[in-house]
């Protein structure tokens, strides 16, 4: 594995999930694999679970870790090639990424979308610039469009809790929120569930469809109760509009899941990536109930990151990558 930015960078998804589960059972078996190697974690946007879980994963593999909040501790970055830097940007990404690549054997970068310009966000401009200029393996710690480390942890969590001898029914349900949120977690969850051979139903208000690049093959259902019928797992997540880009849906209060709305499920497990706004996105009764998996998902973030880092450290030569290194034609 050369880079880890999308499920298409992974040669065998099930093998990576198995790796994570084995590492969870025996977290110290590879404690010297990363000896004398350095992981750099660079954040242009806030992080709690991603930062700490990836840092712990690297330390369990024996790596040194450098972590930096570049949005607060570094120079403002210029991304435009050919820019005359006579404004408020003090450093070009060409130099910054190149330097980070020299300091680190693997780097992780987190860069959220601005939710103003769909074409710019879906071109993954910031991530692609780092991929191009740092000359070292890159892990996405969440980008403008995807959050692969979260989705791998979600898949590990489902593997641990799935029913025996049948495919589970997995539902991704839109949830209300007080502000517009990116589509990254939802895009990524759909991409990973479908790539791993699972059947996925996505339910949301009309007009809140995700980009079809990530949902092709899923069942789209606008009736939430119909979608929830016989579900084994319900992943709850807000996202802003893709087609009316970045706009929130302001009339979705009745989409918040409650114990009553879950009665049609197959005693479904509740999932959420966190952070979650209680009694806005998801009822506190469900978050605190016996079927919640949110803490398990967060715990599995460590072993998902370990599996990715182990794969990278063991890779002798760069693999053919599915990483998005060109601009998407946003619709």
Steps between C-alpha positions, in 0.01 A plus 500: 500500500660826387232746623181465702240753386213284369388138497650477150848527650439164672577180310286277725249661735412181688867424559549849645200449732643164609834669565331757724319228696824304547677813619219566743542151645881535516587870496867455600598235243653761267641741758836527319371514142516880494831535684691807379203606285312828543131572445404863457141603571406840361163658567349790310173436687398377849536140613454288811457129417696510176799668657519292817412164346751536215769620739437202730499262202841625388642473850376141533698424183813664644489818289599850601212747457503869414165681523426860403193718469606675181199729501616653830871418542625524141511758225196573286538285188474611140360226275490673162782420260647813351364724775682825571515473879450865594190435713427325830652160404853459636599156368423303186379141530784397266762580762291406804403155371852431372648580842246285684578213266869528591427497873260204490478150354119519485283808536134540584308811397154626599339763277125573510293652217388861508151403373492804273629370166413140410753478219784617723406270789444192286830554318667430840743778424675512838541123533621464140760774550644313799495170310693660217757702690585303816642195312412264786198276581194698606206404721181703481388596849178626334490702183243715325313196368603188696600367844650156434643432847153549649341272242755224554429515875127488422550188288703337779220581747237349272714188452512455878123541546343363181242218505627150425444328164339792315575842369392777734261772394692826535326838490662844478247751631524876459455692827419861582769742616534866597745579217614375162744208523723341233401186311836331565401245766181405315675473163770287653263273693304430182819440299644251751176312564438449129861414419498231770195329349243617752149607409435860595183707525536879523205699630472878499257780412449564131764739372771372736644240263874435527738494204424192290871427465481359852142367526463313170365155590324610819122510543375857547183530711328828592266335752712456812270247668491286188880511481537401865280190469700191608827696518789342693718812507393864476776753440381849590664802337414850388627638171431818307365502145725381218288630211406831667851498626569556867142595588342349813154342506306710749177302538634161606434492874278192465798309354668469840498132597332406825417169672153519346629531143738209556221251582475395133866393492647160577613624844752705305835622626546878497813651346634855482851631428496763781488775604121484531251764612272323745127532442570688176663241274420198713293448812689462827289192575653321200852628566483371856312181413629144482514499118738791457834429330639853501765429766598176324544689172725753672707222660541328165650816353829395663508158333384633165790745502738226614397279208561780250836597649611135519412451135696812401802407711507150353460614140825462313397689185220747425178333387281625219278748679140599441563834667315793348787700352297686240216745517150354507238637267255603770141489383 
